[in-house]
Amino acid sequence: MSAGVFSCAAVDLGASSGRVMVGRVGPDSVELSEAHRFPNRPVRVPEGLRWDVLALYGGVLDGLRAAGQVHSVGLDSWAVDYGLLDADGALLGNPAHYRDARTEGVAQKVWATVPAAQLYAATGLQYAPFNTLYQLTAARSTAQFARAARVLLIPDLLTYWLTGEQGTELTNASTTQLVDPRTRSWSYEVAERLGIDLGLFAPLRQPGDPAGTLLPEVLAETGLTGPVPVTAVASHDTASAVAAVPATGERFAYICTGTWSLAGLELSAPVLTEESRAANFTNELGLDGTVRYLRNIMGLWLLQECVRAWGEPDLGRLLRDAAGVPALRSVVDAGDKAFLAPGRMPERIAQACRASGQAVPKTRAEVTRCVLDSLALAHRRAVLDARRLADRPVDVVYLVGGGTRNALLCQLTADACGLPVVAGATEAAALGNVLVQARAHGLVGGLPALRRLLVRTQRLTRYAPRGDAGRWREAEARLAAR
């Protein structure tokens, strides 16, 4: 470790792309540089929508080769999905995509055994049709599942291929709906009642735990010189992103923006009330004993799908044109499951506006403005609901992730929430990944110290709320009246 600088590779896999970032951490510095970025494209095959996990792993290896010699490697990814291994440790087919239709109607079957209210009281996880619990229930009748000896969540699967060692990292495990957020361990009662064998999962790991070293064949493939340790980070990308929120106090909300928007609070204990369940808030586990109390919102997926449908027009020009469209002419519910599947997004947004009796957006700029107004409105509802349900004051909203590049979305979020928005840490998940690795190697202190380092080193932009909050309340009322 030359001149006190720690160098590591942060593998950060999102639902639409993957990247390998090189992080360099010194006593008063954090630097990120991109070594390699690659697409993450699901593939539809006769059995359904699947992840091309071998292409992803190839991208990881290419990225490690481009990163060069590092002191450590850490890997995070999206949540809920998994691979099945046979008794020899071989992968049984491509992992199913969370947008696959196989879980339709499965939740209702689960609730017949463990009612939804009981399930929430035990696990604190919001309802989403793709939760791992429902995926496993849907898979149990398949021949592939009958052969399975191990279930590895996506970041644990790729870490296993890198190291030959198996584990289940806790922050990602907490998205399975099989973990008790109070004990921060498996919910054995839920699993037993639903007939799920928790022995299929590898032992739990904490962020910062060692996860093995790169295998000789990985070293040969990447050109790295061993030994190179692999560190378990907060392997759910949202957990890493929340760790990288550059907060200076406790009275804050956060919004992690990307394909999804995850909006909520960082708490010391879960909120497991029936009111919280009805509001569809989730209690996922974070760094250092924290709970990520948040709501999942469809996020920039809506805009990504529109842009894809339009043939990838220039995004900068599209946003400039959208800024000139009158605000709040039409809004949609950004959490509506009608927008979950890919394809024909502009038409589906127009249909939702038509069905609710609002002005139907016709131009690309109008559709884009509808999407951004709708996301800001969803951010507002999530922040205000979280504040009320957790009985926690909020003075500022921190917005991290890819949405920080979208100044219009940042300003609209400030306007909608009626609170200042501090936007920064664009590569928040990678930053959190890097800093947990650095901390595991003794370079960074606890979560407050980690965040102080971010405040000193990251470029942050502050957006003050503008305009009349009544317009946002009126738009909310329009949606509520649907």
C-alpha positions in Angstrom: 0.0 0.0 0.0 2.2 2.8 -1.3 2.2 6.2 0.4 -0.8 5.3 2.5 -3.2 5.0 -0.5 -5.5 2.0 -0.6 -6.5 0.9 -4.1 -9.4 -1.4 -4.7 -11.8 -2.6 -7.4 -15.5 -2.0 -6.8 -17.7 -4.2 -9.0 -21.1 -2.6 -9.2 -23.8 -4.4 -11.1 -27.0 -2.6 -11.9 -30.2 -3.9 -13.6 -29.2 -2.3 -16.9 -25.4 -2.0 -16.8 -22.3 -3.2 -14.9 -19.2 -1.3 -14.1 -15.8 -1.9 -12.4 -14.6 1.2 -10.7 -11.1 1.7 -9.2 -11.2 3.4 -5.8 -8.2 5.1 -4.2 -8.6 6.0 -0.6 -6.1 8.1 1.4 -6.3 9.7 4.8 -8.3 12.7 3.4 -9.2 11.6 -0.2 -11.5 9.3 -2.1 -11.1 9.0 -5.8 -13.1 6.9 -8.3 -12.2 6.1 -11.9 -14.0 3.9 -14.3 -12.0 0.9 -15.5 -14.7 -0.8 -17.5 -18.5 -0.5 -18.2 -20.6 -3.1 -19.9 -24.3 -3.6 -20.6 -26.5 -5.9 -18.6 -29.1 -7.2 -21.1 -31.6 -9.8 -20.1 -32.6 -12.5 -22.6 -36.1 -13.9 -23.3 -36.0 -17.6 -23.8 -38.8 -20.2 -24.0 -38.9 -20.6 -20.2 -39.0 -16.9 -19.5 -36.9 -13.8 -19.0 -33.4 -14.6 -17.8 -30.2 -12.8 -16.9 -27.2 -13.4 -19.1 -25.0 -14.1 -16.1 -22.1 -15.5 -18.0 -21.8 -12.2 -20.0 -22.0 -10.3 -16.7 -19.2 -12.4 -15.3 -17.1 -11.9 -18.4 -17.6 -8.1 -18.0 -16.4 -8.5 -14.4 -13.2 -10.3 -15.5 -12.6 -7.7 -18.2 -13.1 -5.0 -15.7 -10.6 -6.5 -13.2 -8.1 -6.8 -16.0 -8.6 -3.2 -16.9 -8.4 -2.1 -13.2 -4.9 -3.4 -12.8 -3.3 -4.4 -9.5 -5.4 -3.6 -6.5 -5.3 -4.4 -2.8 -8.9 -5.7 -2.6 -12.0 -6.5 -4.6 -15.7 -6.0 -3.6 -18.9 -6.8 -5.5 -22.5 -5.4 -5.2 -25.5 -5.8 -7.4 -29.3 -5.5 -7.6 -31.3 -7.5 -5.1 -33.8 -10.4 -4.9 -32.5 -12.6 -7.8 -30.4 -15.7 -7.3 -28.7 -18.7 -9.0 -29.2 -22.4 -8.1 -26.2 -24.6 -7.8 -26.1 -28.4 -7.9 -24.2 -30.6 -5.4 -21.0 -30.1 -7.4 -21.3 -26.3 -7.3 -22.3 -26.0 -10.9 -24.9 -23.4 -11.9 -28.3 -24.9 -12.9 -29.4 -22.6 -15.8 -29.4 -18.9 -16.1 -30.9 -17.0 -13.1 -34.5 -15.8 -13.6 -35.0 -12.0 -14.0 -37.2 -10.4 -11.3 -39.4 -9.0 -14.1 -40.2 -12.5 -15.3 -43.9 -13.4 -15.1 -43.5 -16.6 -13.1 -44.4 -14.9 -9.8 -47.8 -13.7 -11.0 -50.4 -14.8 -8.4 -47.8 -16.4 -6.2 -48.0 -13.9 -3.3 -51.7 -14.8 -2.8 -50.8 -18.5 -2.4 -48.1 -17.6 0.1 -50.5 -15.4 2.1 -52.9 -18.3 2.3 -50.3 -19.9 4.6 -48.8 -16.8 6.2 -51.2 -13.9 5.9 -49.6 -10.7 4.6 -49.9 -8.9 7.9 -48.1 -11.7 9.7 -45.4 -11.9 7.0 -44.7 -8.1 7.3 -44.6 -8.3 11.2 -42.0 -11.0 10.9 -39.8 -9.7 8.1 -40.7 -6.0 7.6 -40.5 -6.3 3.9 -42.8 -4.5 1.5 -44.9 -6.4 -0.9 -43.3 -6.7 -4.4 -44.3 -9.6 -6.6 -40.7 -10.4 -7.3 -39.4 -10.8 -3.7 -37.1 -13.8 -3.4 -39.6 -15.5 -1.2 -42.2 -15.5 -4.0 -39.6 -16.5 -6.6 -38.5 -19.5 -4.6 -42.1 -20.5 -4.1 -42.7 -20.3 -7.8 -39.6 -22.4 -8.5 -40.2 -25.2 -6.0 -42.2 -27.3 -8.5 -39.5 -27.2 -11.2 -37.0 -30.0 -12.0 -34.2 -27.5 -11.8 -35.1 -26.6 -8.2 -35.3 -30.3 -7.3 -31.6 -30.6 -8.2 -30.5 -27.5 -6.3 -28.2 -27.9 -3.3 -27.4 -24.2 -2.9 -29.1 -20.8 -3.5 -26.7 -17.9 -4.0 -27.9 -14.4 -4.5 -26.4 -12.7 -7.5 -23.5 -10.9 -5.8 -22.8 -14.0 -3.8 -22.8 -16.2 -6.9 -20.3 -14.0 -8.7 -18.1 -13.8 -5.6 -18.2 -17.6 -5.4 -16.9 -17.8 -9.0 -14.1 -15.3 -8.1 -13.1 -17.1 -4.9 -14.5 -20.6 -4.7 -16.1 -19.6 -1.4 -19.8 -19.4 -0.6 -21.6 -17.0 1.7 -24.8 -14.9 1.9 -24.2 -11.2 2.6 -26.7 -9.8 5.1 -27.8 -6.6 3.5 -28.8 -8.4 0.3 -30.3 -11.4 2.3 -32.6 -8.9 4.0 -34.4 -8.3 0.6 -35.4 -12.0 0.4 -38.3 -11.7 2.8 -36.7 -14.4 4.9 -34.8 -12.3 7.4 -36.0 -10.9 10.7 -34.9 -7.2 10.8 -35.0 -7.2 14.6 -32.6 -10.1 15.1 -30.7 -9.5 11.8 -30.8 -13.2 11.1 -33.0 -15.7 9.3 -36.8 -15.8 10.1 -36.9 -19.5 10.8 -40.6 -19.5 11.6 -41.6 -18.0 8.3 -39.4 -20.4 6.4 -40.7 -23.4 8.3 -44.3 -22.5 7.7 -43.7 -22.0 4.0 -41.6 -25.1 3.6 -38.4 -23.3 2.6 -35.2 -25.0 3.5 -32.9 -22.2 4.8 -30.0 -24.7 4.6 -30.0 -24.0 0.9 -28.4 -20.6 1.7 -24.7 -20.3 2.5 -23.8 -18.9 6.0 -24.5 -15.2 6.5 -21.7 -12.7 6.1 -21.5 -9.1 7.4 -20.3 -6.2 5.3 -16.5 -6.0 5.8 -16.1 -9.8 6.4 -13.4 -11.5 4.3 -14.9 -13.4 1.3 -11.9 -15.3 0.1 -9.1 -14.5 -2.3 -9.1 -14.5 -6.1 -8.7 -18.0 -7.5 -5.5 -18.9 -9.5 -7.6 -19.1 -12.7 -9.1 -15.7 -12.1 -5.6 -14.2 -11.5 -4.5 -15.8 -14.8 -7.5 -14.5 -16.6 -7.1 -10.9 -15.3 -3.3 -10.6 -15.1 -3.4 -9.7 -11.4 -0.8 -10.9 -9.0 -2.1 -12.7 -6.0 -3.0 -13.0 -3.3 -5.9 -10.5 -3.9 -8.5 -10.6 -1.1 -12.2 -10.2 -1.8 -14.1 -8.3 0.8 -17.8 -8.7 1.5 -19.3 -5.2 1.1 -22.9 -4.1 1.5 -23.7 -6.2 -1.5 -27.2 -4.9 -2.1 -26.3 -1.9 -4.3 -28.9 0.3 -2.4 -27.2 -0.6 0.9 -23.9 0.5 -0.5 -25.5 3.7 -1.9 -27.1 4.6 1.4 -23.8 4.1 3.1 -22.4 6.7 0.7 -25.0 9.4 1.5 -23.0 12.5 2.4 -25.1 13.4 5.4 -23.8 15.6 8.2 -26.5 14.8 10.8 -29.4 12.5 11.5 -32.4 14.5 10.4 -32.2 13.5 6.7 -34.1 11.5 4.1 -32.4 9.9 1.1 -33.3 9.0 -2.4 -31.1 6.5 -4.3 -31.9 7.1 -8.0 -31.3 4.8 -10.9 -33.4 2.3 -12.6 -35.3 2.3 -9.3 -35.8 5.2 -6.9 -35.4 4.1 -3.3 -36.7 6.8 -1.0 -36.7 6.8 2.8 -34.9 7.1 6.1 -32.0 5.5 7.9 -33.2 4.2 11.3 -31.8 2.2 14.2 -34.8 -0.2 14.4 -37.5 -1.4 12.0 -41.0 0.0 11.7 -43.3 -3.0 11.7 -46.7 -1.5 12.2 -49.8 -2.3 10.1 -49.9 1.3 8.9 -46.4 0.9 7.6 -47.3 -2.3 5.8 -50.4 -0.6 4.2 -48.1 2.2 3.0 -45.8 -0.4 1.4 -42.6 0.6 3.2 -39.8 -1.9 3.5 -37.2 -2.5 6.3 -34.0 -3.6 4.8 -30.7 -3.9 6.6 -27.8 -1.5 6.2 -24.3 -0.8 7.5 -23.5 -0.9 11.2 -26.8 -2.1 12.5 -28.9 0.4 10.6 -32.3 -0.2 8.9 -33.1 1.2 5.5 -36.7 2.2 5.9 -37.8 3.0 2.4 -40.3 2.6 -0.4 -39.4 1.2 -3.9 -40.5 3.6 -6.7 -40.3 2.6 -10.4 -37.6 5.2 -10.9 -35.8 6.2 -14.1 -36.8 2.9 -15.6 -39.8 4.8 -16.9 -37.6 7.3 -18.8 -35.1 4.6 -19.8 -37.9 2.6 -21.5 -39.3 5.6 -23.2 -35.8 6.5 -24.6 -35.3 3.0 -25.8 -38.7 3.0 -27.5 -37.8 6.3 -29.2 -34.5 4.9 -30.6 -32.1 6.5 -28.1 -32.5 10.2 -28.8 -30.1 12.8 -27.3 -31.0 12.8 -23.6 -29.7 16.3 -22.9 -31.8 17.8 -25.5 -34.8 15.8 -24.4 -34.4 17.1 -20.8 -34.0 20.7 -22.0 -37.2 20.4 -24.0 -39.0 18.8 -21.1 -38.0 21.8 -18.8 -40.0 24.0 -21.1 -43.2 22.0 -20.8 -45.8 23.3 -18.3 -45.4 21.6 -14.9 -47.9 19.0 -13.6 -50.2 18.9 -16.7 -50.4 15.1 -16.2 -48.9 12.7 -13.7 -49.0 8.9 -13.2 -48.4 6.7 -10.3 -44.7 5.8 -10.6 -45.1 2.8 -8.3 -47.9 1.3 -10.4 -47.1 -2.4 -11.3 -48.5 -1.6 -14.8 -45.1 0.0 -15.6 -43.1 -3.0 -14.3 -42.7 -4.9 -17.5 -40.6 -3.7 -20.5 -42.0 -2.4 -23.8 -44.3 0.3 -25.1 -43.7 2.6 -22.2 -44.7 5.9 -23.9 -48.1 4.4 -25.0 -48.7 2.9 -21.5 -48.0 6.3 -19.9 -50.4 8.0 -22.3 -53.0 5.4 -21.6 -52.7 5.9 -17.8 -53.2 9.7 -18.3 -56.2 9.1 -20.5 -57.8 6.7 -18.0 -57.4 9.2 -15.2 -59.0 12.0 -17.3 -55.8 14.1 -17.5 -54.2 15.8 -20.5 -52.5 13.1 -22.6 -48.9 13.8 -23.3 -48.2 13.6 -27.1 -44.7 14.8 -27.8 -41.5 13.2 -26.4 -40.9 16.3 -24.3 -44.4 16.1 -22.8 -44.0 12.4 -22.0 -40.6 13.1 -20.4 -42.0 15.9 -18.3 -44.8 13.7 -17.2 -42.3 11.0 -16.1 -40.1 13.5 -14.2 -43.1 15.2 -12.5 -44.5 11.8 -11.6 -41.1 10.7 -10.1 -40.8 13.9 -8.1 -44.4 13.4 -6.8 -43.6 9.8 -5.8 -40.4 11.1 -4.0 -42.5 13.6 -2.1 -45.0 11.0 -1.0 -42.3 8.6 0.1 -40.4 11.2 2.1 -43.5 12.6 3.8 -44.9 9.2 4.5 -41.6 7.9 5.9 -41.3 10.9 8.2 -44.8 10.4 9.5 -44.7 6.6 10.0 -41.3 6.6 11.7 -42.1 9.8 13.6 -38.8 11.2 12.5 -38.1 14.9 11.6 -36.5 15.6 8.2 -34.6 18.8 7.4 -32.9 17.8 4.1 -33.1 15.2 1.4 -29.9 13.7 -0.1 -30.2 12.5 -3.6 -27.5 10.1 -4.8 -27.0 7.8 -7.8 -27.5 8.4 -11.5 -30.3 10.8 -11.0 -27.9 13.4 -9.7 -27.0 14.1 -13.3 -30.6 15.1 -14.0 -30.8 18.7 -12.7 -34.5 18.9 -13.6 -35.4 15.9 -11.6 -33.3 17.2 -8.6 -35.0 20.6 -8.7 -38.5 19.1 -9.1 -37.8 16.8 -6.1 -36.9 19.8 -4.0 -40.0 21.6 -5.2 -42.3 18.6 -4.5 -40.8 17.8 -1.1 -40.7 21.4 0.0 -37.2 20.6 1.4 -33.7 21.4 0.2 -32.2 18.6 -1.9 -28.4 18.0 -1.8 -27.4 16.0 -4.9 -24.0 14.3 -5.1 -22.2 10.9 -5.0 -23.3 10.0 -8.5 -21.6 6.6 -8.3 -22.9 6.2 -4.7 -23.1 2.3 -4.8 -19.5 2.1 -6.0 -18.4 4.7 -3.4 -20.0 2.7 -0.6 -18.5 -0.4 -1.9 -15.0 1.2 -1.9 -15.3 2.7 1.5 -16.4 -0.6 3.1 -13.4 -2.3 1.6 -11.1 0.5 2.9 -12.7 0.3 6.3 -12.2 -3.5 6.4 -8.5 -2.8 5.8 -8.3 -0.2 8.6 -8.3 3.0 6.6 -11.7 4.4 7.5 -13.7 4.6 10.8 -17.3 4.1 11.5 -20.3 5.3 9.4 -20.1 9.0 10.7 -16.4 9.2 9.9 -17.0 7.6 6.5 -19.7 10.2 5.7 -17.5 13.1 6.9 -14.9 11.9 4.4 -17.5 12.0 1.6 -18.6 15.5 2.5 -15.0 16.7 2.3 -14.3 14.9 -1.0 -17.5 14.8 -3.1 -18.9 17.5 -5.3 -22.4 18.3 -4.0 -25.1 20.6 -5.5 -27.9 22.1 -3.3 -31.3 22.7 -4.8 -33.7 25.0 -2.8 -37.4 24.4 -3.1 -39.3 26.7 -5.4 -42.9 27.5 -6.2 -46.2 26.6 -4.5 -46.4 23.3 -2.6 -50.2 23.5 -3.2 -49.7 22.5 -6.8 -48.1 19.2 -5.7 -50.8 18.5 -3.2 -53.4 19.1 -6.0 -51.5 16.6 -8.3 -51.5 14.1 -5.5 -55.2 14.5 -5.1 -55.6 13.9 -8.8 -53.9 10.5 -8.5 -55.8 9.6 -5.3 -59.1 10.2 -7.1 -58.3 7.7 -9.9 
